[in-house]
Amino acid sequence: MDQQRLQACTAELQQLLARLAPADAEVADLRSALEPLLALAASGALAAPLPWGDIPGGRYFTEGGLRQYAELEQAFARFRIEATGGASPALRKLRGEAS
């Protein structure tokens, strides 16, 4: 796990959540659901990759109304990728990145 990348993604997501939560109850709910995990990641205490399904919040984008916040959705996706161990070789290939 790349701790620096995880912490950068965590900070980005925390900033967006802090900015949007006061005006949107669904964002506030997402923030509450993620807060314990974000605190662990920010402190460097998240040392082992988590299973994809153990990261709460995805349903807010797939079933809820948060798709309207593209920047938040992208930040959440980047955080989730890093918290689950980083980009897989298949994802890097799809993005056109070198291995």
Secondary structure, 3 states (H helix, E strand, C coil): CCHHHHHHHHHHHHHHHHHHHHHCHHHHHHHHHHHHHHHHHHHCCCCCCCCHHHCCCHHHHHCCCHHHCHHHHHHHHHHHHHHCCCCCHHHHHHHCCCC
